Amino acid sequence: MGEEKGGEQKANQEVCVTYLNKMMAASRQLEQLIEENQAEQCLTTLLPMLQNMKKFISEVQELQRNGVYQELTLPDMYDPLTTFMEIFSRGEVIPAAQLILTSLKPRLEDWQQKLTTPPVVGLVFSKDRAMQLDATLHSFYVRCQDPQLVQMKVLYLATNEQLRRQYQALQRDYPEVTFVEEKNFKEQVLTLQNNHQFVLFLVDDNLFVRDFSIQAIIDALNKYPDTLGFSLRLGWNTVYCYTQCCLQKVPPFEDIENGAIMYDWTQAEQDFGYCLEISSSLYRIADLKILLQQLPYDHPNTLESVLSLQQGRFSHLGRLLCNKFTIAFCTPINRVQEICANDFGRIFSYSIEELRDKFSQGYRIDVEKYKNYLPMACHEEVELHFVQRFLKEPQLDCNPGTLVSTKSEVTKVEVINTPKISE
């Protein structure tokens, strides 16, 4: 069912983009014809453009009935179109064409951008941990069945040149990922979400251990609008709270489709009651946008802290979705910040310098060793297994300046397998 629905939405989206492209091509023709004062040719261009606009509106309405592209505000088109018809009915073709260009073309350009942008932005926060970031990205692309629905963006900070070169190596290894050097944290967090519908917050010690489908997660959020988000870290198995060093009660779950479950986070404890977090949860951007604009934060830890203090504002979205078993979890084997005294390394500990040196020697974390791993907690220390992918630190051909680009093109990857959230 999820696969069929996802396929229909993709087909509708492609039709919308086709009509938009036709309308944009017609608008470029109109610019030239207006400049030449060619009223008759303007009329010939306007009529099919209006037909395409009618078909486009119909397709967008169908998408919005399925819960996607709600930000395409069709009523914004109605007043200009009404004015256009009034002018057009008086036989004033050139003024009517000018109205199309001034009132409707900017909206069409904005919608074209939104329709061709993946619905989800994967926002990964990273500092001085290229080795662990590689494991996050590698395991994501191995386990996600439909990665073309996610535009991965890494907001990173490197405190020395060697670590910065290691981020450059990762950009070479993951050309489909946008790497952005941190300058103004809050401003960049907001900007990097532009034109997307959902945000998947991640950190660089995440490991994805189970196959999952982004489309199935989106479908669940659309089907259950009273849910706040989808946690990839929770499940029946997360019976221990690492941050508080205690067992935690698993809440009553409601089974839904595609292997997902749902519960009331307002009545839950520990990790199950911590509904706003940045280490592998997916949210609707529309639900968080105003809050993210208003709250003060300048670091991933302060971002999560201020969000968690606002949970009460989301009681109307009192349920949270997750998979039956954890899809991704954090590995607290080191710490790179002093803002929060997060515990780490009780059993397994790896220093930043140790991992930096192994990265330079061509080693990477072997993510296949953790396939279908079942942690007891959202944060669980594990022994790292390494595989040597390179004989030595790769030589870089790219200009370091390209590392901070925010406009990298996302590589399209074909959807494989069924869109179950996870087995």
N, C-alpha and C positions, 0 to 999 in steps of 0.2 A: 504493500500500500504506500509506504513512504517513498519507495523508488519511483512508483507510478506518478505520485503527486509531484515529486521533485522534477521528474522529466517534463510534466505538463508545464510547470512554472518556468523551467528553462526555455521551453519552446515559446511560451508567451513572451518571455523576456526578449528572446531573439527577434520575434516579430515586432515588438515595440522598438527595438534598436533599429530594425530595418526601416520602419516608418519615420523614425526620428532622423535617420541619415538622409532619407529622401526629402524631408522638410528642410533640413539644414542645407542641402544642395540647392533646393528651390530658393531659399532665402539669399544664398550667394548670387544666384541668377538675378533675383529681384534688385539687389544692390546695383548691379551693372545696368539693368534696364531702367531703373529710376534715374540714374545719373545721365542716361541717354534720352530720358523722357519718352520712352517707348511704351505708351499706354496699352496698345493692343497686345504686345508681347507680354506685358505684365499680367494682363487678364488671362492669357494662355497659361502662364506659370502659376497664377494664383488658384485657379479652379482645381487642378489636381492636388495642389498643396493642401487645400481645405479638405478634400476627400481623404487624403492621408492623415490629416489631423483628426478627423472624425473616427477613423479606424484606430488610430493611436489611442485616443481617449477610451474607446471601447476595450482595448486590450489592457490598458492600465487599470481600468475599473475591475476587470477580471482578476488581475494580480492582487489588487487591494482587497477583494473579497476573500482571497486566500491568505491575507494578513501580511503581505509584503509590499514594500515601496509606499508605505503610508505617507512618507515625507513628500511624495509628488502631489502637491496640492492642486488638483484639477480646477477647483473654483477660481484660482488665480487667473485662469484663461478666459473665464466666461465674460467678465466685464469688457476686456479688450475685444473679444470676438463680437459682442453685442454692438459696441461702438463701430467696429469694422463693418458689420453688416449695414448699419445705418449710413455710413459714408459710401459704401459700395453700392447700395440701392439707389443713391443719387447719381450714379454714374461717374463718381470721382475715383477713378481707378488708381491713379498715382498716390493721392493722399491715403487711400486704403492700404496700398502696398507699404507705404512709409510707416503706417501704424503697426503693421505686422512686424517690421524690422525693429521698431523702437520698443514695442510692448511685449511681443511674444518671443522674438529670437533669443534674448538673454535667458528667458525661462527654459527654452528648448536646449540651449547650450548647457545649462546647469543640469537638466534632467538627463541629457546625453552622458554627462560625466557620471551621474549616479547610477544609471542603468548599466554602464560598462565597468563599474567598480565592483569587486567581490563584496558580498553582503557583510562579511565578517572581517574585522581587523584583529589580528593576533598581536597584541602589544606586549613585547617581552622586555622586562627590565633587567639590565646586566651591568655588573661592575667587576672588572679585573678577573673574570672567570670564563675565558674563552673555551677552556676544556669542557666545563660543565654546560656552557651554552651550546656547544656542538652537540652534546648528548640530548639537550632539549630539542633542538631543531631536527636532528637526525631521527630521534624517536618519533617526533610529530609526523614527519613525512613518511615514515615507515608504517605507522599505525593508523593515520587518518586516511579514510577511504576516498574522500573527496576534497583534497587540499586546494583545489582550484577555487573553492568557495571562501578561502581565507587569504588575505594579504598580510603576510607576516612582516612585522616591523620591529626592529630591535633598537631600543633607546639605551645606549651604552655609555659607560664612563671608564676610561683607562688611565691609570695614574702614573704610568711610565711608558717610554717609547717601545720597549719590548712587548708589553701587553697590547699596546695599540697595533703593533704589527701583527699580532695574533688575531685581532679582530679583522684586520685586512685579509688575512688568510681565510677566515671564515666567509668573508664576503665573496671571495673567489670561489669557495666551495659551494656557496648558496646564492647564486646570482638572482634567484627569484625572491630573495629577502631584502628588504630595505633596511640599511644600517644608518642610524642617525646618532651623531655624537651629542651627548647631553650638554646643553647650554643654559636653557631656561626650562626647568623640569615641567612646571605646570602648563606653561604656554605650549610646550611640545606635546604633552599628553593630550591636550585639547585639539591641537592642530592635526595630529596623526590620526584622529578618529573621523575627520571630515569625510563626508560622502559615504560613510559606511552605516549600516543599520544595527550591527551588533559589535560588541567588543569582547574578545577573549583575553583576559588578563593572565599573563604568565610571568614567571621569574626564571632565572638562569640555572636553578637547581631542580627544575621540573624534569621528571622522566615519564614518558608515555609508555604504558605497559600493555594496553589492550586495544584491539582494533575498534574503531568507532567511526560514526558518520556525522559530519557537521549538518548535513541536510536534515537528518532525523532529529537532531537537537533543535534546529530552527523550526521544524514542523511541530515539535512538542511545545515550544514556547508560543507559537502562533495558535495552537489548539487550546492551550490553557493560559489565557491572558491574565489570570489572577496569580500567576507565578512570578517570582522576582528574577529568577535566572536558572542557570543549569550549572551545577557543580560537577566538575570532572574528578574531584578528589575524594568525594564521599561515596559510601556504599554500605551494604550490609556488613562488610568486613572491617570498617573503621570503628573499632570498639575501644580504642585507646586514644587519649588526647596527649600528644607529645609535649605541647607547650605548657600544660598544667600538670604533667606527670601523674595522670590518673586515668582510670577506666571511665568510659562515657556510655551513657544509656543510648541505645539505638532506638529512635522514635518509631511509632507505627507508620508503616509505608503503605501506599496505595500503588498497586501495579498498574502501569499503563502500557502502551504499545512499544514495540521495538526494544525491549529489554530495559526500559527506563522505569523509575519509580518516583513517587512524589510524597512529600510530607509537609506538616505544618511547622515551619521553622520558629514561629512565635512561641511555641510550647516546648521547644527542644533545648538541649543542654550542650555546653562546650562547643566542639566544632560544628555540630548540627545546628546550633543556634547562632553561629557566627556566619551570617548570610552574605555580608558584603566583604569580600576579600580579593586579593590580587594574585593568587598563586594557582590558577587554573579554574576559573569560573567565567561563564559566558553570560553577558547581560545585554538587554536592549539599550542602545545608546540613548534613545528618547527618555528612558526612565532615569538615567543618571546625569544627563547633560547639564541641567540647571545646577544640580548639586556640585558637579565637578567645576563649574564656572565660579560658583560662589565660595566654596571652601578654601581655606589656606593650606597649602602643602608645597613642599619643595624637594621631596624625596619619596621613593616607593613606600618606606615605612610610615612616614607621616601621612601619605595618601591613604593607606589602609586604615591608619588610626582614626583619621577624621571621618572616613566613610563608616567605620564601625560604630561611631558615636551617633550616627544619623539613622540607625536601623529602624527606630521608632517611626520615622516618616514613611516607612514602606509597609506598615501593617496591613494596608489594603491589598498588598501583594504578598499575602501571608503564607504562600506555599513555595517550596523550592524543589526543583527537579534534580535528579542525579541518576547514575547508572546503578544497576544492582551491585556491581563490583567496580572498585576504583579503576578509572581510566588513566589518571596521572597522579603522581604524588611528588612531594619535595624530599630531597635528600640533604638533611642538615649536617654536613660533614665539615663545614668551615663557616666563617662569618667575615664579611667585608665592610661592615658598617658598625658604628658605635652609637648610633641614635637610639636603637633599642637593644637591650641586653638579651637578645634571643639565644636560647641554649643551643648547643651543637656539640658534636664530637664526643658523646658519652661512651660510645662503643667504637665507632670508626671515625677517624679524623685525618684529613688531608689538607696540608697547608696550601695557600695560594702559590707559594714559591715552588713547592713540589709539583703541583699540577702544571704550572707555567713551564717548568723544565721538561716535563714529560711531553707536553704539547710541542715544544721545540724539537724534541727528538722524533717527532712524527707519530706519537701515540695518541689514540683517542679512546674514549670510553666505549666499550663494546655493548651497545644497547640491546643486541639480541639476547644477551645473557639474562635480561630482565623481562622477556616476553611472558605475559600472563602471570607475572609476579603479583602476589596478593599481600599487600601491606596491612598491618593492623591499625595504622594511623595515617592521617593526611601527611604527616612528617615522619619519616622513618629512615634512620641511618642504614646504609647498606655498604658492603664491601665493594669497591670499584674494581671492575675487570677491564683490562685494557687490551687493545689490539693495535699493532703498528701498521698504519696506513701509508706512511711516508718514511723514507730512509732518513730524512732530516727535515728541518723546518723548511717548508716550501718557499721558493724564491717568488717574489711578487713582481708582476709586470704592471700592475695598475698604479695610477697616480693616487697617492694617499688622499688627495682632495675629493676623489669620487666617493670616498667612504661615507660622507655626510649627506649624500643626495637623498631627498625624500620623494623622488619621482621615478624610482627604479620600476621597470616594467615587470609585472608579475607573470611568471611562466605558467602557462595553462597545462594542467595535468588531467588526463581523462579520468572520469569516475570509474572505479572498479568495485566489484563485489556488490552486495546488497547494502542498503542504507540503514541497517540496524545501528542503533547508537553504539552498542557493543555486545559481543557475545559474552 
